[in-house]
Amino acid sequence: MVRKRRTIIQAQFHSKKRGGTRERESGEGDARSIGRGGVGRCGGSRAEKRSKEEEEVVAAIEHRACARVGLLGNPSDVYYGRTISFSIGNFWASVRLRPSEDLVIEPHPKHDLVVFDSIHHLVNRLENEGYYGGVRLLMAICKVFYKYCTESNIELKKGNFTLSYDTNIPRQTGLSGSSAIVCAALNCLLDFYEVRHLIKVEVRPELILSAEKELGIVAGLQDRVAQVYGGLVYMDFSKEYMDKLGHGKYVPLDINLLPPLHLIYAENPSDSGKVHSSVRQRWLDGDEFIISKMKEVAELALEGHKALLEKNYTELVNLMNHNFDLRRKMFGDSVLGSLNIKMVDVARSVGAAAKFTGSGGAVVAFCPDGASQVELLEQACQEAGFLVQQIKVVPSVLTEEDLRTLSS
């Protein structure tokens, strides 16, 4: 059953206008829209008269977008391929929008740090975290959203707002941390301007990707589709669909088709933004080896779709391992990085299937032999200095209103 999207207010209750009054509904926090600390259970009444500040608090909107795991087919999404991906509740980004007199993009106190203890602190921070936080992402999606609405003759109501964000997605782990911030912000804009019904679900991943392209971020649509849709999604980016529709063919799947999976990642991963570079150019230049191998990677998603529907997990093991092996042949060890390769090797040393979740920094592992094998995996990861946890797959986040925008 599709649930209605929750809008969060500071008091952390869900309010809906009915006949000019507001009715509170209690509910547990979920992976779609959250208040700080989750949605609590509330009761009692609220005075009808509110101050301007209270009205702004009530009108505040907050959305969460979860991290993404690429199960099969990546990175073929950048090459008219196919993928299977899903959203995980282990990590997420949240964006909060509240009405304000001026339009304000609030820097995050940690991720957009501009005050340092010393020059050593500044340099150390830049070497580990890079130069950019989330402010540029929020600005970029505001620009892309506004331009799209203008070009599509979608009228936006007047009014300003303040955008702020938070995230616990580990940096540079290939878990789509940047796109999660952008996705959550887009959902806030859709609700603030009340245009969710006017912008098709299939179009939204492209808007998110366009915002990231504004900033020079190299990526494909896979991550954005997984975060817009939520849950488990089979995606076909065939040139036929992309040229005809302007987007791929996206098929949501039952998350219960997935076996238990585990996430392995390093505290100090490599930069995932470098992985696509040389292969992309070779593909554009018509390199036959890259083109043929990328087609093989795309076929893995097609075969994986069938394997999941049949719950053929023996085949899933083979497909996951082959996906990584093909990536390694195309990119080479020097590009993938020794630390990333070691994570896969550690998982495989105990008989688990393993591949990158994205372009490096984290690995998704499957232990077909069950709990005893999971224990061996956890022990091996601990000895190697890697973090490991069971993946929590979140269901679809699409609301009834979202579903009505889907193409038939």
LINBEL-V533601 format. One record per helix or strand of 2 or more residues. SS is the DSSP state (alpha for helix, beta for strand). FROM is the first residue (numbers start at 0). LEN is the number of residues. If there is no record, write none. Layout:
((SS FROM LEN) (SS FROM LEN))
This chain:
((beta 13 5) (beta 20 5) (alpha 51 7) (beta 60 12) (alpha 75 4) (beta 81 19) (beta 103 2) (alpha 118 11) (alpha 134 17) (beta 159 8) (alpha 176 16) (alpha 195 3) (alpha 200 14) (alpha 221 8) (beta 231 5) (alpha 238 7) (beta 248 5) (alpha 254 3) (beta 261 4) (alpha 271 3) (alpha 276 8) (alpha 287 22) (alpha 312 19) (alpha 332 4) (alpha 337 11) (beta 352 4) (beta 361 5) (alpha 370 14) (beta 386 4) (alpha 399 4))
